[in-house]
Amino acid sequence: MTRVQRWAAPDAPTAAGLAADVRSGRADPVELVERALARIAECDGDVRAFVHVDADGARREAESRRRRPTGGPLDGVPVAVKDLYDVSDQVTRAGSRVPTAGPAARDATAVARLREAGAVVLGRTRTHEFAWGITTWHPLDGGTRNPWHTGRTAGGSSGGSAAAVAAGVVPLAIGTDTGCSVRLPAAWCGLVGHKPTHGTVPLDGVVPLAPSLDVGGALVRTVADARLALEVLGGRPVPAVDAGWPQIGLTASGTAADAAVERVAGSLGGDVRDVVLPMAGRLQRLYATVQGAEALAVHRRAGWWPDGAERYGADVRRRIEASERIDAAAVAAAAAERDQLRQVTAALLDDVDVLVVPVATCGPSWTDRPDDRPDDRPDGAGLLRDAVLPWTVLANLCGLPACAVPGGRDADGLPVGVQLVGRPGEDALVLALAARTEASGL
């Protein structure tokens, strides 16, 4: 049995803090890169956050920042990017053995914006194959382990980005979120994970999963860093807002996760009332139809499926095969149901400023049973996705901003995350409330 390691570094520096140190001369970009590379050498054999480390390129970029600072808000700060984003002259593998394309001709817009802000791109982080899963685990290639407990998964699909931050390699890493893929790894790795309003972060140069659901976002240590990342990735300032005395809708799950939800809701200082997520019993089925139909179209259009069918991991291959059974009538019915969901959700958010919702009703799965819930039950473990997707997919189906924030620890001492979900376009308010929760010391 693999010996459990604990590589979490909760007190590692923030992106804003490192940038301030570089500007003041207290830190040197080259030294920051060398420190990050040393941390990778120390822990990534266990954690496996990275699929490619561009040590030489990062050193050159850091040297350039040392000689000619950009003056940007991330000057000299090492960052990592999920292996869905194009990085110039590197091959985007999307976590798969299915051939995608040759070396990228240019950076994805989000990566280019990180560089323009002065960041140093250290390497590419692991993703669940084609981002189509919530564990960042591959049946043959293994996957990313949780820095808090290497016998557990880091969540997915942006698990490599979360683990790179949680282990103290970098203070900021970017991911994507189609159903939970920034928020779940953030929750299980003790981080802040912000899923912006749909369309806020450009996704050109990013391998899609389901375009109407996909969102780019950042995994960081603090809400201040999440705000900074949103300004850089979104290409515009995030206005300061007064959160005032908010109206809060608390959604309970009937599980141990509710204690964290109640703690977070209580930290916000507003009026709290219990609410039920719109169409709660149908969300997961609706999501599966929309996501499956869009993803299948992406894979067919790219020529990956069915030509590369034998190279897919078994779990993603099963999902594609299931998606082939979604007919046109089901797609049309799902579109109408999604429109109804948006209307009902908008009406709910007319009455409350933010929803406080679990990210998951269980902790991270075991690496030897990645798709199962980790808790022991007489009737079997149960499927992991049924403990996550009912709580997370509303934000993707309706294009809502959602921010996962730490909500304490579970009975095993592992991080628990809670999400704040707001109205479309009100990322600033969601982040202001997330900062209030953070300031409470949870």
The 8 nearest C-alpha neighbors of each residue, nearest first, counted from 0:
[[1, 2, 3, 150, 367, 366, 149, 4],
 [2, 0, 3, 150, 149, 4, 45, 366],
 [1, 3, 0, 4, 150, 149, 45, 148],
 [4, 2, 149, 150, 1, 148, 5, 0],
 [5, 3, 149, 148, 6, 2, 45, 146],
 [4, 6, 147, 148, 146, 7, 149, 3],
 [5, 7, 146, 166, 147, 4, 8, 42],
 [6, 8, 166, 146, 147, 165, 5, 9],
 [7, 9, 166, 167, 10, 11, 165, 6],
 [10, 8, 11, 7, 165, 167, 166, 189],
 [9, 11, 8, 12, 167, 13, 7, 220],
 [10, 12, 167, 8, 9, 13, 170, 166],
 [13, 11, 16, 10, 17, 170, 14, 167],
 [12, 14, 16, 170, 15, 17, 220, 11],
 [15, 13, 170, 17, 16, 18, 224, 171],
 [14, 16, 18, 13, 17, 19, 224, 73],
 [17, 15, 13, 19, 14, 18, 20, 12],
 [16, 18, 20, 14, 19, 15, 13, 21],
 [17, 19, 21, 15, 73, 20, 16, 74],
 [20, 18, 22, 16, 17, 21, 23, 15],
 [19, 21, 25, 17, 26, 23, 18, 22],
 [22, 20, 26, 18, 24, 19, 23, 27],
 [21, 23, 19, 20, 24, 18, 74, 25],
 [24, 22, 20, 21, 25, 19, 26, 18],
 [23, 25, 21, 26, 22, 20, 27, 19],
 [24, 26, 20, 23, 21, 27, 22, 19],
 [27, 25, 21, 20, 24, 28, 17, 31],
 [26, 28, 30, 29, 21, 31, 24, 65],
 [29, 27, 75, 31, 61, 30, 65, 32],
 [30, 28, 61, 32, 31, 27, 62, 33],
 [29, 31, 33, 27, 32, 28, 34, 26],
 [32, 30, 28, 34, 29, 33, 35, 27],
 [33, 31, 35, 29, 34, 30, 36, 77],
 [34, 32, 30, 36, 35, 31, 37, 29],
 [33, 35, 31, 37, 32, 36, 30, 38],
 [36, 34, 168, 32, 38, 37, 33, 31],
 [37, 35, 39, 33, 38, 34, 32, 40],
 [36, 38, 40, 34, 35, 39, 33, 41],
 [37, 39, 41, 35, 36, 40, 168, 42],
 [40, 38, 43, 36, 41, 37, 42, 35],
 [41, 39, 37, 38, 42, 43, 36, 44],
 [42, 40, 38, 39, 37, 43, 44, 36],
 [43, 41, 39, 44, 45, 40, 38, 46],
 [44, 42, 46, 47, 39, 45, 40, 48],
 [43, 45, 42, 47, 46, 40, 41, 39],
 [46, 44, 43, 42, 47, 149, 144, 4],
 [45, 47, 43, 144, 48, 143, 44, 146],
 [48, 46, 43, 143, 49, 44, 45, 144],
 [47, 49, 159, 143, 124, 163, 46, 162],
 [50, 48, 124, 125, 51, 47, 123, 159],
 [49, 51, 124, 125, 123, 52, 48, 47],
 [52, 50, 123, 122, 49, 53, 124, 125],
 [51, 53, 122, 54, 121, 123, 49, 50],
 [52, 54, 122, 56, 55, 121, 57, 51],
 [53, 55, 57, 56, 52, 58, 121, 36],
 [56, 54, 58, 57, 53, 59, 60, 52],
 [55, 57, 59, 53, 58, 54, 60, 121],
 [56, 58, 60, 54, 121, 59, 55, 53],
 [57, 59, 61, 55, 56, 60, 62, 54],
 [60, 58, 62, 56, 57, 61, 63, 55],
 [59, 61, 57, 63, 62, 58, 119, 56],
 [60, 62, 64, 29, 58, 28, 63, 59],
 [63, 61, 65, 59, 64, 60, 29, 58],
 [62, 64, 60, 66, 61, 65, 67, 59],
 [65, 63, 68, 61, 67, 62, 66, 75],
 [64, 66, 62, 63, 67, 28, 68, 61],
 [67, 65, 63, 64, 62, 68, 61, 69],
 [66, 68, 64, 65, 63, 69, 62, 70],
 [69, 67, 64, 70, 65, 66, 74, 117],
 [70, 68, 71, 117, 74, 67, 64, 116],
 [69, 71, 68, 74, 72, 117, 116, 22],
 [70, 72, 116, 117, 69, 74, 73, 115],
 [71, 73, 116, 74, 18, 70, 117, 15],
 [74, 72, 117, 118, 116, 18, 76, 71],
 [117, 73, 75, 71, 118, 18, 76, 72],
 [74, 76, 28, 118, 117, 64, 119, 61],
 [75, 77, 118, 73, 74, 119, 18, 17],
 [78, 76, 119, 169, 121, 118, 120, 32],
 [79, 77, 120, 171, 172, 169, 121, 119],
 [80, 78, 172, 122, 121, 120, 123, 124],
 [81, 79, 123, 173, 172, 124, 82, 122],
 [80, 82, 124, 174, 83, 123, 173, 84],
 [81, 83, 93, 123, 124, 84, 91, 125],
 [84, 82, 93, 206, 205, 81, 91, 85],
 [85, 83, 205, 82, 107, 204, 81, 86],
 [84, 86, 107, 106, 204, 91, 103, 205],
 [87, 85, 106, 89, 103, 105, 84, 88],
 [86, 88, 105, 106, 103, 104, 89, 85],
 [89, 87, 102, 103, 104, 86, 90, 105],
 [90, 88, 102, 87, 86, 103, 91, 85],
 [91, 89, 102, 101, 92, 103, 88, 100],
 [90, 92, 93, 85, 82, 83, 89, 84],
 [91, 93, 94, 95, 90, 82, 99, 83],
 [94, 92, 83, 129, 82, 95, 91, 128],
 [95, 93, 128, 92, 126, 127, 129, 125],
 [94, 96, 128, 97, 93, 92, 129, 311],
 [95, 97, 310, 98, 311, 94, 92, 312],
 [96, 98, 95, 310, 307, 99, 311, 303],
 [99, 97, 96, 100, 92, 303, 95, 307],
 [98, 100, 97, 92, 91, 101, 303, 93],
 [101, 99, 98, 102, 90, 91, 103, 92],
 [100, 102, 90, 103, 99, 89, 91, 88],
 [103, 101, 90, 89, 88, 104, 100, 87],
 [104, 102, 87, 88, 105, 89, 85, 90],
 [103, 105, 87, 88, 102, 106, 86, 85],
 [106, 104, 87, 103, 86, 107, 85, 88],
 [105, 107, 86, 87, 85, 111, 110, 108],
 [106, 108, 204, 85, 110, 109, 84, 203],
 [109, 107, 111, 110, 112, 106, 203, 201],
 [110, 108, 112, 111, 107, 232, 201, 113],
 [111, 109, 113, 107, 112, 108, 106, 114],
 [112, 110, 108, 114, 113, 109, 106, 115],
 [113, 111, 115, 109, 114, 110, 232, 108],
 [112, 114, 110, 116, 111, 118, 115, 109],
 [113, 115, 118, 117, 111, 116, 112, 110],
 [116, 114, 112, 117, 113, 111, 71, 118],
 [115, 117, 71, 113, 73, 114, 72, 118],
 [74, 118, 116, 73, 114, 71, 115, 69],
 [117, 119, 114, 76, 73, 74, 113, 75],
 [118, 120, 77, 76, 78, 75, 60, 57],
 [121, 119, 78, 79, 122, 77, 57, 118],
 [122, 120, 57, 79, 78, 53, 77, 119],
 [121, 123, 52, 79, 53, 51, 120, 80],
 [122, 124, 80, 51, 82, 81, 49, 50],
 [125, 123, 49, 81, 159, 160, 82, 50],
 [124, 126, 159, 49, 50, 48, 82, 81],
 [127, 125, 156, 135, 157, 94, 130, 128],
 [126, 128, 135, 130, 156, 132, 136, 94],
 [127, 129, 94, 95, 130, 131, 126, 93],
 [128, 130, 93, 131, 94, 127, 95, 208],
 [131, 129, 127, 156, 128, 132, 126, 208],
 [132, 130, 129, 128, 127, 315, 156, 208],
 [133, 131, 127, 156, 130, 134, 155, 135],
 [132, 134, 155, 156, 154, 135, 180, 127],
 [133, 135, 155, 154, 136, 132, 156, 152],
 [136, 134, 127, 155, 156, 126, 158, 142],
 [135, 137, 142, 134, 141, 127, 143, 138],
 [136, 138, 141, 140, 139, 142, 312, 135],
 [139, 137, 141, 140, 312, 136, 313, 314],
 [140, 138, 137, 141, 312, 136, 142, 313],
 [139, 141, 137, 138, 142, 136, 312, 95],
 [142, 140, 137, 136, 139, 138, 143, 135],
 [141, 143, 136, 135, 137, 140, 144, 47],
 [142, 144, 47, 48, 46, 159, 135, 153],
 [145, 143, 46, 152, 149, 153, 151, 146],
 [144, 146, 153, 149, 152, 148, 147, 151],
 [147, 145, 6, 7, 148, 5, 166, 149],
 [146, 148, 5, 7, 145, 6, 149, 413],
 [149, 147, 5, 145, 150, 146, 151, 4],
 [150, 148, 144, 145, 151, 3, 4, 146],
 [149, 151, 148, 366, 3, 365, 144, 152],
 [152, 150, 365, 366, 149, 364, 145, 148],
 [153, 151, 144, 145, 366, 154, 364, 363],
 [152, 154, 145, 158, 144, 184, 143, 187],
 [155, 153, 134, 184, 158, 152, 133, 183],
 [156, 154, 133, 134, 158, 157, 135, 180],
 [155, 157, 180, 127, 133, 130, 135, 126],
 [158, 156, 155, 174, 126, 180, 160, 159],
 [159, 157, 155, 161, 153, 154, 184, 135],
 [158, 160, 48, 125, 124, 162, 161, 157],
 [159, 161, 163, 172, 158, 124, 162, 157],
 [162, 160, 158, 164, 159, 163, 184, 185],
 [161, 163, 165, 159, 164, 160, 48, 166],
 [164, 162, 160, 168, 166, 161, 48, 165],
 [165, 163, 169, 167, 170, 161, 162, 166],
 [164, 166, 162, 7, 167, 163, 8, 188],
 [167, 165, 7, 8, 163, 6, 164, 168],
 [166, 168, 8, 164, 165, 11, 169, 163],
 [167, 169, 35, 163, 166, 38, 164, 39],
 [170, 168, 164, 78, 171, 167, 77, 163],
 [169, 171, 14, 13, 164, 219, 12, 167],
 [172, 170, 219, 78, 169, 218, 164, 14],
 [173, 171, 79, 160, 218, 78, 80, 217],
 [172, 174, 217, 80, 216, 81, 218, 160],
 [175, 173, 81, 157, 216, 217, 215, 181],
 [174, 176, 215, 214, 216, 181, 180, 157],
 [175, 177, 180, 181, 214, 179, 213, 178],
 [178, 176, 213, 212, 179, 180, 214, 395],
 [177, 179, 392, 176, 395, 180, 391, 388],
 [180, 178, 182, 183, 176, 391, 181, 177],
 [179, 181, 176, 156, 155, 157, 182, 183],
 [182, 180, 176, 192, 157, 179, 183, 184],
 [181, 183, 192, 185, 403, 179, 184, 180],
 [182, 184, 186, 185, 179, 154, 181, 180],
 [185, 183, 154, 187, 158, 186, 155, 153],
 [186, 184, 190, 192, 182, 188, 183, 187],
 [185, 187, 416, 183, 184, 189, 188, 415],
 [186, 188, 184, 414, 185, 189, 415, 363],
 [187, 189, 185, 186, 190, 184, 165, 414],
 [188, 190, 414, 186, 187, 405, 185, 415],
 [191, 189, 185, 220, 188, 219, 186, 192],
 [190, 192, 404, 219, 403, 220, 185, 218],
 [193, 191, 218, 403, 182, 185, 181, 402],
 [192, 194, 402, 216, 217, 195, 401, 403],
 [193, 195, 401, 216, 400, 402, 176, 181],
 [196, 194, 400, 193, 197, 199, 426, 216],
 [195, 197, 400, 399, 398, 423, 424, 199],
 [196, 198, 398, 199, 214, 195, 399, 213],
 [199, 197, 200, 196, 201, 214, 195, 202],
 [198, 200, 233, 197, 196, 195, 201, 214],
 [199, 201, 233, 215, 198, 232, 202, 214],
 [202, 200, 203, 108, 109, 199, 198, 233],
 [203, 201, 205, 204, 200, 215, 108, 109],
 [204, 202, 205, 201, 107, 108, 109, 206],
 [203, 205, 107, 85, 84, 202, 206, 108],
 [206, 204, 84, 83, 202, 203, 207, 85],
 [205, 207, 83, 84, 204, 208, 93, 129],
 [208, 206, 209, 210, 205, 213, 297, 294],
 [207, 209, 294, 210, 130, 129, 213, 206],
 [210, 208, 293, 294, 290, 212, 211, 213],
 [211, 209, 213, 212, 207, 208, 293, 294],
 [210, 212, 209, 213, 396, 293, 197, 395],
 [211, 213, 177, 395, 210, 209, 396, 214],
 [214, 212, 177, 210, 176, 209, 211, 175],
 [215, 213, 176, 175, 197, 177, 216, 212],
 [216, 214, 175, 200, 174, 176, 202, 213],
 [217, 215, 194, 174, 175, 193, 173, 195],
 [216, 218, 173, 172, 174, 193, 192, 219],
 [217, 219, 192, 172, 171, 191, 161, 173],
 [220, 218, 171, 191, 221, 190, 170, 224],
 [221, 219, 190, 191, 13, 170, 224, 222],
 [222, 220, 224, 223, 219, 191, 225, 13],
 [221, 223, 225, 224, 434, 226, 191, 433],
 [222, 224, 226, 221, 225, 227, 434, 15],
 [223, 225, 227, 221, 222, 226, 228, 219],
 [226, 224, 222, 228, 223, 227, 229, 219],
 [225, 227, 229, 223, 224, 228, 222, 230],
 [228, 226, 224, 230, 225, 229, 223, 231],
 [229, 227, 225, 231, 230, 226, 232, 224],
 [230, 228, 226, 232, 233, 231, 227, 225],
 [229, 231, 236, 227, 235, 233, 228, 234],
 [230, 232, 228, 234, 229, 233, 112, 227],
 [233, 231, 229, 234, 109, 200, 230, 228],
 [234, 232, 200, 230, 229, 199, 231, 235],
 [233, 235, 231, 232, 230, 236, 112, 229],
 [234, 236, 230, 233, 237, 231, 229, 232],
 [237, 235, 230, 238, 234, 231, 233, 229],
 [236, 238, 230, 427, 235, 239, 226, 229],
 [239, 237, 236, 240, 427, 428, 235, 426],
 [238, 240, 237, 427, 241, 431, 428, 236],
 [241, 239, 242, 238, 428, 427, 431, 243],
 [240, 242, 243, 239, 431, 428, 244, 432],
 [243, 241, 240, 428, 431, 432, 245, 244],
 [242, 244, 241, 245, 269, 240, 268, 432],
 [245, 243, 269, 242, 268, 246, 270, 267],
 [246, 244, 269, 243, 352, 247, 270, 242],
 [245, 247, 351, 270, 352, 269, 271, 248],
 [248, 246, 271, 353, 351, 270, 354, 352],
 [247, 249, 354, 272, 274, 273, 271, 351],
 [250, 248, 273, 355, 274, 354, 272, 247],
 [251, 249, 356, 274, 275, 273, 355, 248],
 [250, 252, 257, 253, 249, 356, 260, 273],
 [251, 253, 254, 257, 250, 256, 360, 357],
 [252, 254, 251, 257, 255, 256, 360, 250],
 [255, 253, 256, 252, 257, 360, 251, 258],
 [254, 256, 257, 258, 360, 253, 361, 259],
 [257, 255, 254, 360, 258, 259, 357, 260],
 [258, 256, 260, 255, 259, 251, 254, 261],
 [257, 259, 261, 256, 260, 255, 262, 254],
 [260, 258, 262, 406, 257, 261, 256, 263],
 [261, 259, 257, 263, 258, 262, 417, 264],
 [260, 262, 264, 258, 259, 263, 265, 257],
 [263, 261, 259, 265, 260, 264, 258, 266],
 [262, 264, 266, 260, 265, 261, 436, 259],
 [265, 263, 261, 266, 262, 267, 260, 355],
 [264, 266, 262, 263, 267, 261, 268, 269],
 [265, 267, 263, 436, 264, 268, 439, 262],
 [268, 266, 265, 264, 269, 436, 435, 432],
 [267, 269, 266, 265, 244, 270, 245, 264],
 [270, 268, 245, 244, 246, 267, 271, 247],
 [269, 271, 246, 247, 245, 272, 268, 244],
 [272, 270, 247, 248, 269, 246, 249, 273],
 [271, 273, 248, 249, 247, 274, 270, 246],
 [272, 274, 249, 248, 250, 271, 275, 251],
 [273, 275, 250, 248, 249, 272, 276, 251],
 [276, 274, 250, 277, 273, 279, 251, 249],
 [275, 277, 279, 278, 274, 250, 344, 393],
 [278, 276, 279, 344, 275, 343, 340, 347],
 [279, 277, 281, 280, 282, 276, 340, 343],
 [280, 278, 276, 277, 281, 282, 389, 275],
 [279, 281, 278, 282, 283, 389, 284, 277],
 [282, 280, 279, 278, 284, 283, 285, 286],
 [283, 281, 285, 279, 284, 280, 286, 278],
 [282, 284, 286, 285, 389, 281, 287, 388],
 [285, 283, 287, 286, 281, 282, 288, 280],
 [286, 284, 282, 288, 283, 287, 333, 281],
 [285, 287, 283, 289, 284, 288, 290, 282],
 [286, 288, 284, 290, 285, 291, 289, 283],
 [289, 287, 291, 285, 286, 290, 292, 284],
 [290, 288, 286, 292, 291, 287, 293, 285],
 [289, 291, 287, 293, 209, 288, 292, 286],
 [290, 292, 322, 294, 288, 293, 289, 287],
 [291, 293, 295, 289, 294, 290, 322, 288],
 [294, 292, 209, 296, 290, 295, 291, 289],
 [295, 293, 209, 297, 291, 208, 296, 292],
 [294, 296, 298, 292, 297, 293, 291, 299],
 [295, 297, 293, 299, 294, 298, 300, 292],
 [298, 296, 294, 300, 295, 299, 301, 293],
 [299, 297, 301, 295, 303, 304, 300, 296],
 [298, 300, 304, 302, 296, 301, 297, 295],
 [299, 301, 297, 302, 298, 296, 303, 304],
 [300, 302, 298, 299, 303, 297, 304, 99],
 [301, 303, 299, 300, 304, 298, 306, 305],
 [304, 302, 298, 307, 301, 306, 305, 299],
 [305, 303, 306, 299, 298, 302, 307, 308],
 [304, 306, 308, 307, 303, 299, 302, 298],
 [307, 305, 304, 308, 303, 302, 309, 299],
 [306, 308, 303, 310, 305, 304, 309, 97],
 [307, 309, 305, 310, 311, 306, 304, 316],
 [310, 308, 307, 311, 306, 312, 316, 305],
 [311, 309, 308, 97, 307, 96, 312, 95],
 [312, 310, 309, 308, 316, 313, 97, 315],
 [311, 313, 314, 315, 316, 138, 137, 310],
 [312, 314, 316, 315, 317, 311, 138, 137],
 [315, 313, 317, 316, 312, 318, 138, 311],
 [316, 314, 318, 317, 312, 313, 319, 131],
 [315, 317, 313, 319, 318, 314, 311, 312],
 [318, 316, 320, 314, 315, 319, 321, 313],
 [319, 317, 315, 321, 316, 320, 322, 314],
 [320, 318, 322, 316, 321, 317, 295, 315],
 [319, 321, 317, 323, 322, 318, 316, 324],
 [320, 322, 318, 319, 323, 324, 317, 325],
 [323, 321, 319, 291, 324, 320, 325, 292],
 [324, 322, 320, 321, 325, 319, 295, 326],
 [323, 325, 322, 321, 326, 320, 319, 292],
 [326, 324, 322, 323, 329, 292, 327, 288],
 [327, 325, 329, 328, 324, 330, 323, 292],
 [328, 326, 330, 329, 331, 325, 332, 292],
 [327, 329, 331, 330, 326, 332, 325, 333],
 [328, 330, 332, 326, 327, 331, 333, 325],
 [331, 329, 327, 333, 328, 332, 334, 326],
 [332, 330, 334, 328, 333, 329, 327, 335],
 [331, 333, 329, 335, 334, 330, 328, 336],
 [332, 334, 336, 330, 331, 335, 337, 329],
 [335, 333, 337, 331, 336, 332, 330, 338],
 [336, 334, 338, 332, 337, 333, 339, 331],
 [335, 337, 333, 339, 338, 334, 340, 332],
 [336, 338, 340, 334, 339, 335, 333, 341],
 [339, 337, 335, 341, 340, 336, 334, 342],
 [338, 340, 336, 342, 337, 341, 343, 335],
 [341, 339, 337, 343, 338, 342, 344, 336],
 [342, 340, 344, 338, 339, 397, 343, 345],
 [341, 343, 345, 339, 340, 344, 346, 338],
 [342, 344, 346, 340, 345, 341, 339, 347],
 [345, 343, 347, 341, 346, 342, 340, 277],
 [344, 346, 348, 342, 347, 343, 341, 349],
 [347, 345, 349, 343, 344, 348, 342, 350],
 [348, 346, 344, 349, 345, 350, 343, 351],
 [349, 347, 351, 345, 350, 346, 352, 344],
 [350, 348, 346, 347, 351, 345, 352, 344],
 [349, 351, 348, 347, 352, 346, 246, 248],
 [352, 350, 246, 348, 247, 353, 349, 248],
 [353, 351, 246, 245, 247, 348, 421, 350],
 [352, 354, 421, 247, 420, 351, 419, 248],
 [353, 355, 248, 420, 419, 249, 247, 356],
 [356, 354, 419, 249, 418, 248, 250, 264],
 [355, 357, 250, 418, 417, 354, 260, 249],
 [358, 356, 417, 359, 418, 390, 260, 256],
 [357, 359, 417, 418, 416, 390, 183, 391],
 [360, 358, 387, 357, 361, 386, 390, 362],
 [359, 361, 386, 256, 254, 357, 387, 358],
 [362, 360, 359, 386, 363, 372, 256, 373],
 [361, 363, 364, 373, 187, 360, 415, 359],
 [364, 362, 152, 151, 187, 154, 365, 373],
 [363, 365, 373, 369, 151, 152, 372, 371],
 [366, 364, 151, 368, 369, 367, 150, 152],
 [365, 367, 369, 151, 368, 152, 150, 364],
 [366, 368, 365, 369, 150, 151, 364, 370],
 [369, 367, 365, 366, 371, 370, 364, 373],
 [368, 370, 366, 364, 365, 371, 367, 134],
 [369, 371, 383, 368, 382, 372, 364, 134],
 [372, 370, 382, 383, 369, 368, 381, 380],
 [371, 373, 383, 380, 381, 382, 374, 364],
 [374, 372, 364, 365, 371, 375, 380, 363],
 [373, 375, 372, 380, 376, 361, 362, 364],
 [376, 374, 380, 373, 379, 377, 372, 378],
 [375, 377, 379, 378, 380, 374, 381, 373],
 [376, 378, 379, 375, 380, 374, 381, 372],
 [379, 377, 376, 380, 381, 375, 374, 382],
 [380, 378, 376, 377, 381, 375, 374, 372],
 [379, 381, 372, 375, 376, 371, 374, 373],
 [382, 380, 372, 371, 379, 383, 385, 378],
 [381, 383, 371, 384, 385, 372, 370, 380],
 [382, 384, 372, 371, 370, 386, 385, 381],
 [383, 385, 387, 386, 382, 388, 370, 133],
 [386, 384, 383, 387, 382, 388, 389, 381],
 [385, 387, 360, 384, 383, 359, 361, 388],
 [388, 386, 359, 384, 385, 389, 390, 358],
 [387, 389, 391, 390, 392, 384, 385, 283],
 [390, 388, 283, 387, 391, 282, 392, 385],
 [391, 389, 388, 387, 358, 357, 392, 356],
 [390, 392, 388, 179, 393, 389, 178, 358],
 [391, 393, 178, 395, 394, 388, 396, 390],
 [394, 392, 396, 395, 391, 397, 282, 390],
 [393, 395, 399, 392, 397, 398, 396, 391],
 [396, 394, 398, 392, 212, 397, 393, 178],
 [395, 397, 393, 394, 398, 392, 212, 337],
 [396, 398, 394, 395, 341, 399, 393, 340],
 [399, 397, 197, 395, 196, 394, 396, 423],
 [398, 400, 394, 423, 196, 397, 422, 421],
 [401, 399, 196, 195, 421, 426, 194, 420],
 [402, 400, 420, 194, 419, 193, 418, 399],
 [401, 403, 193, 418, 419, 192, 194, 404],
 [404, 402, 418, 192, 182, 417, 191, 416],
 [403, 405, 191, 416, 417, 418, 406, 402],
 [406, 404, 416, 189, 407, 415, 190, 417],
 [405, 407, 416, 259, 415, 441, 417, 263],
 [408, 406, 415, 441, 405, 414, 259, 409],
 [409, 407, 414, 413, 412, 415, 410, 406],
 [408, 410, 412, 411, 413, 415, 414, 407],
 [409, 411, 412, 408, 413, 255, 362, 414],
 [412, 410, 409, 413, 408, 362, 414, 148],
 [411, 413, 408, 409, 410, 414, 407, 147],
 [414, 412, 408, 409, 411, 415, 147, 187],
 [415, 413, 408, 189, 187, 407, 188, 409],
 [416, 414, 408, 406, 407, 186, 405, 187],
 [415, 417, 186, 405, 406, 404, 403, 358],
 [416, 418, 357, 358, 403, 404, 406, 260],
 [419, 417, 403, 402, 356, 358, 355, 357],
 [418, 420, 355, 402, 401, 354, 353, 429],
 [421, 419, 401, 354, 353, 400, 418, 355],
 [422, 420, 353, 400, 429, 399, 425, 401],
 [421, 423, 425, 399, 424, 348, 400, 420],
 [424, 422, 399, 425, 196, 400, 398, 421],
 [423, 425, 426, 196, 422, 400, 399, 427],
 [426, 424, 427, 428, 422, 423, 421, 429],
 [425, 427, 429, 428, 400, 424, 430, 195],
 [426, 428, 430, 425, 429, 431, 237, 238],
 [427, 429, 431, 430, 425, 426, 242, 432],
 [428, 430, 426, 432, 431, 427, 421, 433],
 [429, 431, 433, 427, 432, 428, 434, 426],
 [432, 430, 428, 434, 433, 429, 427, 242],
 [431, 433, 435, 429, 434, 430, 428, 436],
 [432, 434, 430, 436, 435, 431, 429, 437],
 [435, 433, 437, 431, 432, 436, 222, 438],
 [434, 436, 432, 438, 433, 437, 267, 431],
 [437, 435, 433, 439, 434, 266, 438, 267],
 [438, 436, 434, 439, 435, 440, 441, 433],
 [437, 439, 435, 440, 436, 434, 441, 433],
 [440, 438, 436, 437, 441, 266, 435, 267],
 [441, 439, 438, 437, 436, 266, 435, 407],
 [440, 406, 439, 407, 437, 405, 436, 263]]
